[in-house]
Amino acid sequence: MSILDPLEVILHTRVGGGSTCEGFSGVRSVRPAWIVVLSEGSSEADTLAGELADALRAGLLTLQPVALQPSVPCGGVMHDLRCGAEDEWDCIRLLVWVGATNPSADAVRELFDWLGRPGPYEVLPVLNSGLDPYAVLPSPIQHLNASRFDMDIGETVLDVFRASGIAPTENRVFISYKTEDGGSLADSLFDALAHAGFDVFLDRFRLNPGVDFEVRLFEELADKAMVVVVESPLIATSPWVGMEVAFSKKHLLGLVALHAPDAGRAPVPSHQRMTLGDDEVQGSFAQGDLKLTAKGTVHIVDHLRRVHAAAINRRELQLRLSTLWSLLWSGVAPADIALSMDGFDVTSASRSYAISLSPRPAQLEHFYRTERRIAGSGRDPAVVSPVAGLGAGRRSQLVWLAEKAGVSHFDVTGLGELANLIAVGREL
């Protein structure tokens, strides 16, 4: 927890020689985060930086269902790139450099000062996609991969959130479609999302001959945060699409239906349906050549990024709340439960526990991170993650990983068992 408690995210905007500072709490972030939006100093960059700050503020308040804006100790006005958050050892410090034309000497000086500080001080350049980074970025950050936008700098919000630990670094999407008439549009969507950095499952590209289709299908669903249904004239006749939609609803995955002209409707609520305009697709279902246009691609990718981030955050929040209530219901005192980066630290009956939570099936990284987190502390470690949809092979891998790491694993349906063990001070 940050020394600026209850603040978890500080948003500091440096535009036109002036600074503003805002605090946010209730934000699910990997660690406390200090985000600095710094304009290069040109009038164009000043405007863009202000727009980005507005978009980040709106995103923080809407992405997280319980986010609040408490007052900040500095009163909201800062005169240099300094913050009490710097004293927090695990704080993510991210400077977002907004470039446009030629940077001012003052902005470059502040950038060099930032890069010269001890410890991890990260930089994320933000540029219009038509700009050459070697022409507009200062030399120390020309090698960094910039976040690009086409029409609106708000398109970069999720890149900022990912770099600051607020949004997941991976966008995992499952495409559900009717093969007979939706294949062309599904292929077009796959290409668009893959080029945008999504980890996309489309059965004809990801399933090898001879694999158990049903087992692999549900394992892929379990690993994803969102299902995108490509609606087509025959979509309502597909039992597979119906099962995939039902899985997403049961397990709180994000769900979006893309509705093109002349398409039927899948069993998806209307508020989760995105209707594509005539200028967002080209071709037709009848000819089997329906594809996304450039405009449709930008619109869909931006929308799906937001839905994906909201979905994974919603699942993480639900898992965190379910774990907390299970501990309290089992008799663990509230004072003995503390939030950690990815779960809880608990003390009960003279025994200490470190609980790590994952809204997706746990993998090697979760066990490694948890084992490193408790190294030498004497705490009992546990990873909690869902196993629904996993086949016997994946489940046995989880058991093997848990044994090798010395970290217990519990399915989300076993939260009650875990809480009861902790309440009486049992070894996990």
Protein Blocks (a to p, Z undefined) as FASTA:
>chain_A
ZZklcbfbdcdddeehiacddddehiacfbdcddddddehiaklmmmmmmmmmmmmmmmm
mmpmkbccdddfklopafbdcdfklmpmklccddddddfklccfklmmmmmmmmmpgcjd
dddddddfkbcfklmgcfklmmpccdddfklmklmmmmmmmmnopacfbdcddddddfkl
mmmmmmmmmmmmmmnopacddfklmccghiafklmmmmmmmmpmbdcddddfklmmpmkl
mmmmmmmmmnopacdddddehiacddddfklcccddfklcgcjfklopaccdfklmmmmm
mmmmmmmmmmmmmmmmmmmmmmmmmmmmnopafklpccdfklccddeehiacdddddfbd
cdfklmmmmmmmmgonlpacdddddfehiafklmmmmmmmmmmnopacddfklmmmmmmm
mmnopaZZ
